[in-house]
Each structure stands twice: as C-alpha cells, then as structure tokens.
Amino acid sequence: MRNWFYTQMLYILPQHLLSLLMFKLTRIRYARWKNWQMRWFINRYHVDMSEAQEPDTEKYAYFNAFFTRALKPSARPLSDNPEALISPADGTISEAGSIDGERILQAKNHNYTLSALLAGDDSLANQFVDGTFATIYLSPKDYHRVHMPCDGVLQQMVYVPGKLFSVNQYTADHVPGLFARNERVISIFNTDYGPMALILVGAFNVGSMETVWHGMVTPPYGHQLAQWDYRQQNIGLRRGEEMGRFNMGSTVIVLMPKQTVEANAVLQNARNIQMGQDLFYRIQ
C-alpha cells in the first residue's frame, strides 16, 4: 500500500522542482550539514568507504562530491574475458536479454518500444531491432559513475525531456512505458560490434546527469529535445573508462544490434552486478 501511494503521488508532485531542490541541498558546503548528511547516508546504506579513492568523508566539499566519489581501481577490476562487454555500472539487473522486434521488456506485463525510448528516431531505432538490451537500476547505495562496456567512438548525444518518476522495481512494474517517459540522455557510440546506445535515465531526486565530454547536461531541465553531433571530433573511450555519472539513484540502459552479442546467461531479474563484470558476450 505504501509503494502504491508513493507511485500515485509521483503523478501529481512537482517532480522537477523537488529534484532541483535535492540538487541544491546536496551541494551545500556548510561543514556541519554536509558531514551530517554523509554520516547518515553511510550508516543508512552501509557504504564501504574502504573502496573509495578518498576514504575521509570530511575531505569532500559537499555531499554530492561524496555521492559520486571515485573508487580505487582495485575495487572494480575489469573482466579478463576479451569476448565480454562489461557492465557499465553497479546496480541491479531489472531486465536483460533479446529485444523482440522493436519491443523491450520493462517488467512483467510491461513493454516499451525502441522508437519511444530513442525519442522517435526511427532510423536509430532500426539499428537495434531484434538486438540485445540490459537495464541496470542504480539504488542510492550504489557506485554512481557510469563506464564503457567496450571501446567506442562517440557519434552523437541526445537530451530527451520528460518526467522524473522513480525508477525502482515497483514503479517499473506499475508505470507503463516508464523509461521512455522519463528524462534521459542518449549517447551513441561506434564499436567493433556496431552501434551501441548507452542511455542514462533520470529519476525523481536525480538532480544531475553529466557526461565526461559535455559536463553537466541537467539541470537546467529542458522542455525541448537537444542533439549534439560528435562525428568529427574523434572522441574515443576505452572499455572501462568513465563516460558519465548520476546524482542519486537511477537507471542505465544498454542497447546492442542484432546478432552481435548475447546477454550473460546468469543475469536474471533482481540480480546484483558490479561495474566491470560480464554483461554481454560476443556471438561467435
């Protein structure tokens, strides 16, 4: 009942205004405030600060710097399987597997289309028909930087305005077309496997999404679709390199073309995964 009430409230709450407030609260530099925030968060979510590149919380200028903290390289070793595309993030597998024509499984009894997810760009959507996908949910306790599943050269980025529904499993089960309704940042890369889409999906209280080549994309929260063409800039990122980050919890969706990769067979709904672990395997 509590989850149902929360989901219904999200339809009527000023999602962007409250998310902007969270953005500002997590950047307050007043020492007693930001140190209290971090202590509460570490205790609430059992954060292991021994993994952090900077384990001393008092050295973070504000809460969001702590929240998006870098980890020691040894904390997330990359898969040594050369045929594996790695998970771009820590989180929980919401769904992973084959795309059915243009339809992607969101949750039991819920699907959405490639075209809707990719902002109505049918030529882009057609590149992933019958392909492979994975949806990874990042909870507040997870590491919040997003990395490359494989080597890639950036082609374009698209900002898609939208709602900011929560993206936890309950809302995925109950809000139709959730990931195609929420605000998102779509990045398209050329890879040895063909095109790859990495999609950062915004959510309630996600005050910021950014990429390493652009910086902060949101806020401000836009009302119009925006596109950037990077084909002439030769921006290449290696497997495991950071490509972006979130403030607070959200979702990453990976799309790959038909007959190029298959999902790791052990990936099942609600299974935890860490950045660097096997996500997809090349089809031989």
N, C-alpha and C positions, 0 to 999 in steps of 0.2 A: 504493500500500500504506500509506503514511504517513497519508493522508487517511482511509482505511478504518479504520485502527487508532484514529485520533483520534475518529472518529464513534462507534465501538463503545465507547470509553472514556467518552464523554459519557452513555451509558445508565447507567453504574454510578457515576460520580463524584458526590460531594455538590455538585450544581450551585449551589444557593442558598448554601451555606456558603462555597464558594470565591468566588462572586460578591460576597458580603458582605465577605470579606477584601479583595478588589480595591477595593471601595468605600472601605474604611478606609485602605488603602495610598495611594490617590490623593488623600487629604485630609490627609496628614501635612504639617505646616507647618515642619518642620526644614529650614532653607535648603539645606544641602549635599545632602540627599536629594532634595528637590523640584526643585532646579536640575539635578541629575544626571538625574533622570527626564525632564525637559523636553529637555535637550540630546540624550540618547539617542534620544528619540522624534522630534525634528526631523531628526536625521541618518538615522534608520532609515526614515522615511516621507517625507523631502524636503518638509517643511512650509514653505510660503511665508509667512513672518511679515510680509512687507510688506503682506499683505491684512488683517492684524489691526488692530483699533482701538487695541490696546496692543501694539506690536511688541517691547517689552522684556520678556523672559520672567521676569526677576528680580522684576518688579513683581507677578507672580501669586502669591497667598498659598500655593497648593498646586497640585498637578498638575491636578486636575480643573477648577480655575478656568481654567487654560491650555487644557485639552482642550475646554471648552465656550465658548471665547473668542468675543466678538463680532467681527464683521468690519466694515470700513469700508463705508458704504452704496454706494460706487462699486465695491466688489468683486463685488457681486451685483446688477446692475441688473435691474429687473423688465421682462418683456416689454411692449413698447408696443402689442401686439395686444389690443384690448379684448375680442375674442372668445375669448381664450386663458385657460384655467386654468393656473396656473404650477406647476412642480414645487415641492413643499413642502420639499425637502431636496437637498443634494448627495449623489450616490451613483451606483450602477449599476442600470440597469433589469434586474430579474430577469425580470419578465414584465409585459406591458401589453396591453390590448385589451378584447374583449367578454366579459362573464360569460355562460356557457352555461346558461341557466335559473338554477339555483342553484349551479352548479359553477364554481369559479375555478381557473384553471391555475396550479399551483405551479411545475412544471418538466415536462419531457418524461416522460410516463407517470405523472405525479402530479397529482391534483386534490384539492380540499377544498371543503366546502360553505359557503355564506353562513351557514347556521344554526350550523354548528360554529364558524366564525370569530367570530360575534356572540353567543357564549355561549348558544346555544339559544333566542334571542329570535326566534321565527318572524315575529312582526308586524313587527319591524325588518328582518329578512332579506328579507321580501316586498317591501320598498320598493326593493331593489336587484336583484331578479330580472331577468335579461336586460340588466342595466346595463353599466357600464364600470368597469374597475379598472386600477390600476397598483401594482406592488410595487417599491419602491426600497430597495436594500441599501446601508447606510452602513458603509463599512470604517473601520478606526481612523484612517486618514489624512484622512477627510472632515470637513467642517464639520458640527458636531453639534447645531445648533439647527434646529427644525422650524417652518415658516412656513405661512401660509394660502394655499391655491391660489386662493381668491376671497373676496369679502366673505361673512361668515357670522355668524349669531347662535347662540350655544351653547344647546343644548337639554338635553343630558344627557351624563354621563360614566360609564363602567362600567370597573371594575377586574376583570380576569379572572385568577385564579391559574392557574399552570401550570408547565410545565417551563422550563428555560433552556438548550435546545440551542443550539449555534452556528447562525447563520443565513446562513453563506456559501453560495456556489453548490453546493459539494459536498454539504453537508447538505440543501440544498433538493432536490437530485437524488436523495437516498438516504433521507431520513427522511420517511415518509408523514405527511401532514397537519401538517407542521412548524409553520406559522403559526397553526393552530388548536389546537396543543398547548402552545405557549409562553405564558408570562405576557404580558399585554397590557393596554393602556389604550385604550379605545374612546371617541372623542369624536364626538358627533353635532351637526351644525350645520344650521340652516335657511339656504338660499341662494336666489338668483334662479333656480337650476337645480333646486330641490327639495332634499331632504335630502342631506347629504354626510357620509360617515364618514371620519374620519382616525384610523388605528389605529397606535399605537406598539407594536411587538412587542419584548419583552425578549429577551435572549440571554445566553449564557454570558459571564460577566465584565461584563455590563451592570449595574453596581451601583446605578443610579438612573434612574428616569424621572420627569419632572415636567412640569406644565403651568403656564402663566403665571397662571391664575386660582386654582389649587389649591395650587401649590407642589409639594413632593416627594410623589409617590404611592408609590413604592418606593425604598428599604426603609422600613418593615419589609415583608417578604414575607408576604402573607396566604394563608390557606387557604380563605377564603370569598369568593364574588363580592360586590362592593360597588358601589352605584349612587348617583349624585347627580343631582338634578333641578334644572336651572338655568332652567327656562322662565319663571320670574317675575323673574329677575334682570337680564334685558336686557344680557347680556354679548356685545357685538358686536366682532368683529375684522375689520380691513380686509385686503384682498389684500396679501400680502407681510409682514404683521405676524407676529412670533414667537408661536407657540402652545405650544411645549414644547421639551424637549431630552432628550438621552441622555447617559449616561456610557458610553464605549467604543462599539464598533460595533453596529449593529442594523438594523432594517427598519421602514419606514413603508409602510402600505397605504392607498390612497385608493379609496373606492367612490362611484360616482355612479349615479343612477337611469337607467332605460331611456329611450332616445330623447331624451336631453338633451345628451350630449357624445360625442365620439369621440376615441380616442387619436391623438396626433400620429403621422402615418404613418412618420416617420423613427425612431421609438422601437422598437428591436429588442433582443432579449435580449443582455445584456452591454454595452449602450451606456451610456457615462457621461453624466450630466446634472448640471446645477447648479441650485440654488435660483434661481427667477426665470425659468427658461427654459420654453418652451411644453411643457405636458404633455398637455392635452386642448383640443379646440376645440368651441365650441357648435355643435350641429347646426342648420343653417338651416331 
